[in-house]
Amino acid sequence: MPDVATVLTVPRELAVPTLAELRNRSFLTQEDLAKKAGVGQSTIAKIEQGESRPRHKTARALATALGINPAEIDWPEKEAG
């Protein structure tokens, strides 16, 4: 019988990608994405480093800039101030 860690491990190809992964797949720098989304580069850095979680409006803007739905991104757990 497999152990719990084995059962709960999600294959990488099925995992929800992070903002950084999606940004890199689109060949965008943080600055490029910031300009496309109308947010600051530091906002993207904080989200990617797990220091903050974007507000709904920012998440929508970032996802739109990447051409996806906000639900398709693995956002950090920490809530923005």
C-alpha positions in Angstrom: 0.0 0.0 0.0 1.5 3.4 -0.9 2.2 5.9 1.8 0.1 9.1 2.2 2.8 11.4 0.6 2.7 9.2 -2.5 -1.0 9.3 -2.8 -1.3 13.1 -2.3 1.5 14.0 -4.8 0.1 15.7 -7.9 2.0 15.1 -11.1 3.8 18.3 -12.1 2.0 18.4 -15.4 -1.4 18.4 -13.6 -0.4 21.0 -11.0 -1.8 24.6 -11.4 1.0 26.8 -12.5 2.2 29.8 -10.5 2.3 33.3 -11.9 6.1 33.1 -12.4 5.7 29.9 -14.4 3.0 31.3 -16.6 5.0 34.6 -17.1 8.1 32.6 -18.1 6.2 30.4 -20.5 5.0 33.6 -22.2 8.6 34.9 -22.4 7.8 38.0 -20.4 9.9 39.8 -17.8 8.2 41.0 -14.6 8.4 44.5 -16.1 6.7 43.4 -19.4 3.9 41.7 -17.5 3.5 44.7 -15.3 3.1 47.0 -18.3 0.6 44.7 -19.9 -1.5 44.4 -16.8 -1.2 48.0 -15.6 0.4 47.1 -12.3 3.8 47.8 -10.7 6.7 45.4 -11.2 7.2 45.3 -7.5 3.6 44.0 -7.2 4.4 41.1 -9.4 7.7 40.4 -7.5 5.8 40.3 -4.2 3.2 37.9 -5.6 5.8 35.6 -7.1 7.9 35.6 -3.9 4.8 34.7 -1.9 4.9 37.9 0.1 1.4 39.0 -1.0 -1.7 37.7 -2.7 -3.3 39.9 -5.4 -6.6 41.6 -4.9 -9.3 40.5 -7.2 -8.8 43.4 -9.7 -5.1 42.8 -9.9 -5.5 39.0 -10.3 -7.9 39.6 -13.1 -5.6 42.1 -14.8 -2.6 39.8 -14.6 -4.6 36.8 -15.9 -6.0 38.9 -18.8 -2.5 40.0 -19.7 -1.5 36.3 -19.8 -4.6 35.4 -21.8 -6.0 33.1 -19.1 -8.7 32.9 -16.4 -7.5 33.9 -12.9 -8.6 30.5 -11.6 -5.9 29.0 -13.7 -3.1 30.4 -11.6 -1.8 29.1 -8.3 -1.9 32.3 -6.2 0.0 32.5 -2.9 -2.0 31.9 0.2 -1.1 35.2 2.0 -3.8 37.9 1.7 -2.7 41.4 0.5 -2.9 44.1 3.2 
